[in-house]
Amino acid sequence: MKLADRYSNAQPSGMVKIFQAIEKMDGVLNLSIGEPDFDTEHDIIDAASNAAKEGFTHYPPLQGFLDVRTAVCDYWKRHHNLDCVPEEVLMTVGGIQTPNLALRALLNPGDEVVLVEPCFSPYFVQVKDSGGVPVSLKTTEENGFAPTLADLEKVITPRTRVLLLNSPCNPTGRVVPRQQLEEIAAVAARHDLFVLSDEIYEALIYKGGHVSFATLPGMKARTLVMGGMSKSHCMTGWRVGYAMGPVELIRVMTMIASSQTYGLNTLAQKGAAYALANHDAKLIERKKIFAERMDYVVKRLNNMKNVTCTSAEGAFYLFPNIEKTGLSSEEFVWKLLEDAHVATIPGSAFGTSGEGYLRIACTQSTEILVQAMDKMEAFLKG
Ligand SMILES: Cc1ncc(COP(=O)(O)O)c(C=O)c1O
């Protein structure tokens, strides 16, 4: 068998390498997982199973059932004051499929996409697979890992077509403040950029509220908001994402999706429709738990030798600075895994500006976090 040339030297990403190593080890305290440790609530499961018994076992409408698209609109209006109608919503197979469809729909070969680094690593691959050119906009801890206007202006060229934002951010856990979003919006308008705004962590903000990019003046027509059920409603395995944006873009994305997946699993859509309409109280409950966990871990990290960590702003990630240890982020992570059996992800797995940092996911019980912090502290004392 001969693989395609472009895959003949395919290597796992920095993140996948860690996951593969953990699978072969026993007793790992795993702080590398980007999914909530809570199971999906049983009434959501019941809603999906009841739908199956009522006959919802057939192909779904390609764009998604009207009830779930309406529930998406209601949820975003209620939580983030975003006005959208079901015609502007497409249900996707996980949040991960959304940028893939959007980039295919938007890019001509050679078009440039600005990625704000450090960022969710699949974006790089998706831009290339869509014929585009990823352009890294590096951010720093001093600037809150948010793009400065000067840096943004510097990377924009006549070929720049799309700006991809992600706030709250994986991996930094930082949130871009409203004023900075407004400044970015002005740049997007000036250079006629389309904005893909990955807001999948919208339900997990610990200071202030979430600002949906499409609610900024003039931005709705040039923004696709990307959301999903994985992080907010603990439904990772259901693979439910959605996109909200201009009807013409949604139409083309639906067409592209029809030849990839032929729609999103019928039962998952029914579960999501129920969850979006009925679980607001649970979101608050879980956010409180994540906030407590993150506060605890930040305190512990800041008491460790050669480590500093800023407080959590959003998502469930912390991004401590380990530069003073003298180790690269890869060296640190692998040594921590091998010596202390604590799994984290090297910051460099999210782009070069993540070098010098680790991503710690607070997606484990406090009991496990306590043990992991004890082990990491002992590891650093050497
Ligand atoms: C920033 C970001 N976007 C999108 C996704 C995709 O999530 P899912 O495909 O589970 O909806 C993730 C998952 O980790 C993420 O961190």
The ligand as a Gaussian input file, in Angstrom:
#p B3LYP/6-31G(d) Opt

LIG

0 1
 C      -10.977000      25.943000      21.237000
 C      -11.699000      24.695000      20.881000
 N      -12.517000      24.702000      19.826000
 C      -13.173000      23.599000      19.449000
 C      -13.042000      22.412000      20.148000
 C      -13.798000      21.232000      19.639000
 O      -14.641000      20.655000      20.570000
 P      -15.730000      19.577000      20.140000
 O      -15.370000      19.079000      18.795000
 O      -15.685000      18.525000      21.201000
 O      -17.045000      20.291000      20.135000
 C      -12.187000      22.364000      21.258000
 C      -11.977000      21.105000      21.984000
 O      -11.079000      20.927000      22.790000
 C      -11.509000      23.539000      21.647000
 O      -10.699000      23.558000      22.706000

